[in-house]
Amino acid sequence: MHLDPEFLSRIQFAWVVGWHILLPAFTVGLASFIAFLEGAYALTKQPVFLNLSQFWLKIFAISFGMGVVSGIVMPFQFGTNWSRFSDAAANIISPLLAYEGLTAFFLEATFLGVLLFGRKLVPPSMHFVAAVLVAVGTLSSSFWIIATNSWMQTPVGYEVIDGRYFPKDWFEIIFSPSFPYRLAHTVSAFYVTTAFVVLGVGAYTVRRGQTLAEGRMMLRLALWFLAIFLPLQIALGDLHGLNTLEYQPAKLAAIEGLWDGGRGVPASIIGWPDQAAERNLAEIAIPRLGSLYLTHSWDGEVKGLKDFPADQRAPVAIVYFAFRIMVGIGLLMLAIVATGLILMARRRLDGSRWYLQLCQFAACLGFIAVIAGWTTTEVGRQPWTIYGLMRTADSVSPSLTGANVVLSLLLYVAVYLMVYPVGLSLMLRAVWRGPGPSDEAIPIGAGRPKTPIDALGSSTAEART
Amino acid sequence: MTPTLDLVPIWTVILGLGVFFYVALDGFDLGVGMLYNFAPDRRARDLIMNSIAPIWDGNETWLILGSVGLLAAFPVAFAIIIPAVYFPILLMLLALIFRGLAFEFRFRDAEHRTLWDHGFAAGSAIATFAQGVILGAFIQGFQVEGRQFVGGSFDCFTPFSIFTGIALMFGYALLGAGWLVIKTEGPLQDWARALGRRALIGTCAAVAIVSLWTPIIDAPVAARWFSWPDIAWLSPVPLITLGLAWYAWRSLNNRSEYAPFVAALGLFVMSYLGIAISLWPMIVPGHFTLEQAAASQSTEAFLLVGTLVLLPVILVYTAWSYWVFRGKVRSDIGYH
């Protein structure tokens, strides 16, 4: 069997980035949520906010730690497996990645220490500032990483010398055509993902009946937040799609499963794209609708896959289905939030056990949508690393053999499969213990160590007395 | 073309400092991780871990800055060196994952505490060893064609690089012992001093052997150090190193609290200088000088603007976070 180092390196990259992205998808939103809770507590002095902040900090600490260590893996992938890409594109992407390190990572890593362990050591105002700075750090991180990715998707502001890319205009490079849409759509997706986790945990807490005040607060905060952000996210997604139509038409054609371009194109609802036969099998499509939502006109012109050479098309089926999964989840989320708002208006939210149970299951929806969205945009970019300029096949490190990458991939798979379930189970355990002052009641020295947040709990108890 | 300011020396200094900060900062907490395995009891392990819990992820962040800084300042060096040390990098990353998560998991996953204890110690040891291998392979140089590494992925494992791997384990253990002397008191501090003495003996032996081994396998290095008048100019490097080794030994045996750590740092500075002198001005030994490997002026300038503003800020708040957690490690702050 021939082992292709390029294909295996792609799988490896997908594996490590796929697991990694789950963490920012959660921590970016959670950091902002904790800063909000700390701020709300500072303003209102209501214990419910403090309890919630301490509860979520426990979970944040675990997920952030996992995010840091899985994130360190990422820049090394550029060097270990994609050294030709690194050599070609370093002059442009490296400062963006470096600025991420300079602005974001340090803010997060340093002030997280203060946030987790420093409540006794710094004044309350400084503690709130630490929470805000951690949140700012996570957002700044998203800014630079998405800027890098967006330049690779829609490269501008460069010149090519000897097959390498050199900067001409930094503003253009950072604010490349797809950047504003991608950033907004991604950060908003992260916020929505976190809000659904908060919704699910809130539902569980209410259903269980202990620490009701905290549970009810989580439910309501999440629903109100989603009532605004979920429609916004769908609108941002539409704008991002229009941007893709303009700058990455081949990707858009793969997303739509559109083989024959032209005017008044249909909208493919579902089907099976057959890359070899260049058509969709068993397809359900609505005539002319595609043109309507892509160009906002019944007979707008859209390019089809056949307008591009076969060796410049993405693996259509993956992109096609990933996109439909993302959109399907978006619609499902909308239905869940609308139902919740109606129940809230009728004052039946806390008593509708079926709905609370539904919210619990829905906690994972955001993560699936994020992975599906990421797959859509990254697989949709293929066969390019730098869209239209540098092929993935020309990016891989020349020294690697297939066996090398099989070995490293197996090790990454083994370690991630060991570490992620433990992390998840520890976070679930924190959820199961629940928020609130019950923490302080856990006897010390009963064989179970106090966790840092328990220590915070007792320290604030001291402060209150 | 108008002559412009040459930024390469500035970036050389920044990257040199960045890598050194990583080695010094993550060095001591990796060292603490290795010593952790020898801790007498659980209370000691808790204290040892708490002595680095609030700062380790900040320390590890320098690794990102070091790698991305290399990519930014000397891209071709990054594109050659990193694939050449494919497996040491893989080992280091996986070890750092285990180690990093052990901090969080150990205290929450009581059923598997032993597993995470071992994960923490073994992760620290393997990550250190892998970094040492990378260092050794880097000193030895790589097989290069054009702008790419073309050797095999296992070429980096040589007797020399395995030895530098072990050498770095002693070095980091010494730094870690120095840190624990600062952060602990009583019997635990005595324990740290005792381990520090062993690590110091190992470190000194390793530095001596690497210092002799390198010129033997590498003629240009030999020419640099042993030709007249260079030998006179460079003689302070080994002499100061010797002095520092003596000072470290003395401070580990008397009651000084900070001197062992400072002396260990001094030994690292001197070893680092020694390597820099041996390789100067190459960034990919035998193939690319710093000037040849440098990024475009625009890239260097664009990143320099932000770095000159942000790096001092980072140093200030890193210092501040160390200040917040200063003094002996308390059993009521952090995990317990």
Contacts between the chains, C-beta under 8 A, distances in Angstrom:
chain1	res1	chain2	res2	distance
A	61	B	104	6.2
A	62	B	104	5.2
A	62	B	105	8.0
A	62	B	108	7.3
A	65	B	57	7.2
A	65	B	100	6.0
A	65	B	101	6.1
A	65	B	103	6.5
A	65	B	104	4.5
A	66	B	101	6.5
A	66	B	104	7.9
A	68	B	57	5.2
A	68	B	60	7.0
A	68	B	61	7.9
A	68	B	100	6.3
A	69	B	96	6.0
A	69	B	97	4.5
A	69	B	100	3.9
A	69	B	101	6.2
A	70	B	97	6.9
A	71	B	64	7.7
A	72	B	60	6.8
A	72	B	63	6.2
A	72	B	64	6.1
A	72	B	93	6.5
A	72	B	96	6.2
A	73	B	93	5.0
A	73	B	97	7.5
A	75	B	64	6.2
A	75	B	67	5.3
A	75	B	68	5.4
A	75	B	71	7.3
A	76	B	67	6.2
A	76	B	82	6.6
A	76	B	89	5.5
A	76	B	93	6.2
A	78	B	71	7.1
A	78	B	82	7.8
A	79	B	67	7.2
A	79	B	71	7.1
A	79	B	78	5.5
A	79	B	79	6.9
A	79	B	81	7.6
A	79	B	82	2.7
A	79	B	83	6.3
A	79	B	89	7.6
A	80	B	82	5.5
A	80	B	83	5.6
A	80	B	86	5.1
A	80	B	89	5.6
A	80	B	90	7.2
A	81	B	83	7.5
A	83	B	78	7.8
A	83	B	79	4.3
A	83	B	80	7.3
A	83	B	82	6.5
A	83	B	83	4.5
A	83	B	148	6.4
A	83	B	149	7.0
A	84	B	79	7.1
A	84	B	148	6.6
A	86	B	71	6.3
A	86	B	75	6.5
A	86	B	78	5.8
A	86	B	79	4.6
A	86	B	82	7.6
A	87	B	75	6.0
A	87	B	76	5.8
A	87	B	78	8.0
A	87	B	79	3.8
A	87	B	147	5.4
A	87	B	148	7.1
A	90	B	71	5.3
A	90	B	72	7.1
A	90	B	75	3.1
A	90	B	78	6.7
A	90	B	79	7.2
A	90	B	295	6.5
A	90	B	299	7.8
A	91	B	75	6.5
A	91	B	295	5.3
A	91	B	296	4.7
A	91	B	298	7.5
A	91	B	299	4.5
A	92	B	299	7.4
A	94	B	68	6.5
A	94	B	71	4.4
A	94	B	72	3.6
A	94	B	75	6.4
A	94	B	295	6.9
A	94	B	299	6.8
A	94	B	303	7.5
A	95	B	72	5.7
A	95	B	299	5.9
A	95	B	302	5.3
A	95	B	303	4.1
A	95	B	306	8.0
A	97	B	68	4.8
A	97	B	71	7.0
A	97	B	72	7.5
A	98	B	65	7.2
A	98	B	68	4.7
A	98	B	69	6.2
A	98	B	71	7.7
A	98	B	72	4.7
A	98	B	303	5.6
A	98	B	307	7.6
A	99	B	303	7.3
A	99	B	306	5.9
A	100	B	68	7.9
A	101	B	61	7.0
A	101	B	64	4.8
A	101	B	65	4.7
A	101	B	68	5.3
A	102	B	65	7.1
A	102	B	306	6.2
A	102	B	307	6.5
A	102	B	310	4.4
A	102	B	311	7.2
A	102	B	314	6.9
A	103	B	306	7.8
A	103	B	310	6.5
A	105	B	61	4.9
A	105	B	64	5.9
A	105	B	65	7.9
A	106	B	58	6.9
A	106	B	61	5.6
A	106	B	314	4.9
A	106	B	317	7.6
A	106	B	318	7.5
A	109	B	57	4.3
A	109	B	58	4.4
A	109	B	60	7.5
A	109	B	61	4.8
A	110	B	58	4.8
A	110	B	314	7.9
A	110	B	317	5.5
A	110	B	318	6.2
A	110	B	321	5.1
A	111	B	317	7.8
A	111	B	321	7.9
A	112	B	57	6.9
A	113	B	53	8.0
A	113	B	54	3.8
A	113	B	55	6.2
A	113	B	57	7.3
A	113	B	58	6.6
A	113	B	321	5.6
A	113	B	325	7.4
A	114	B	54	7.8
A	114	B	321	6.4
A	114	B	324	6.4
A	116	B	54	7.3
A	117	B	53	6.9
A	117	B	54	4.7
A	117	B	325	7.4
A	117	B	333	5.8
A	117	B	334	5.2
A	118	B	54	7.6
A	118	B	324	5.9
A	118	B	325	8.0
A	120	B	332	7.8
A	120	B	333	6.4
A	121	B	324	5.3
A	121	B	325	7.4
A	121	B	333	7.1
A	122	B	324	6.5
A	166	B	296	5.2
A	166	B	298	7.1
A	166	B	299	7.9
A	167	B	296	6.8
A	167	B	298	4.8
A	167	B	299	6.0
A	167	B	302	7.0
A	168	B	298	7.8
A	170	B	298	7.7
A	170	B	302	5.3
A	397	B	83	4.0
A	397	B	86	7.8
A	397	B	148	7.6
A	397	B	149	7.4
A	398	B	148	5.0
A	398	B	149	7.5
A	398	B	150	6.1
A	399	B	83	5.2
A	399	B	84	7.0
A	399	B	86	7.6
A	399	B	148	7.3
A	399	B	149	5.0
A	399	B	150	5.8
A	399	B	151	6.2
A	399	B	152	7.0
A	399	B	153	6.3
A	400	B	83	6.8
A	400	B	86	7.0
A	400	B	153	6.6
A	401	B	152	7.9
A	401	B	153	7.0
A	404	B	86	6.4
A	404	B	87	7.9
A	404	B	153	4.5
A	407	B	87	8.0
A	408	B	86	7.0
A	408	B	87	7.4
A	408	B	90	5.0
A	411	B	90	6.4
A	411	B	94	6.1
A	412	B	90	7.9
A	412	B	94	7.5
A	415	B	94	5.0
A	415	B	97	6.0
A	415	B	98	7.3
A	419	B	97	6.2
A	419	B	98	7.4
A	419	B	101	5.8
A	422	B	101	7.6
A	422	B	105	6.0
A	422	B	109	6.5
A	422	B	112	7.7
A	423	B	101	7.0
A	423	B	104	7.9
A	423	B	105	7.5
A	426	B	104	7.4
A	426	B	105	6.4
A	426	B	108	4.8
A	426	B	109	6.0
A	429	B	108	7.0
A	430	B	108	7.7
A	447	B	110	7.6
A	448	B	110	5.8
A	449	B	46	7.5
A	449	B	107	5.3
A	449	B	110	7.0
A	449	B	335	6.9
A	449	B	336	6.2
A	450	B	336	5.8
A	451	B	107	5.7
A	451	B	108	6.2
A	451	B	335	6.8
A	452	B	53	8.0
A	452	B	107	7.6
A	452	B	334	6.1
A	452	B	335	5.4
A	455	B	332	6.8
A	455	B	333	7.1
A	455	B	334	7.6
A	455	B	336	6.8
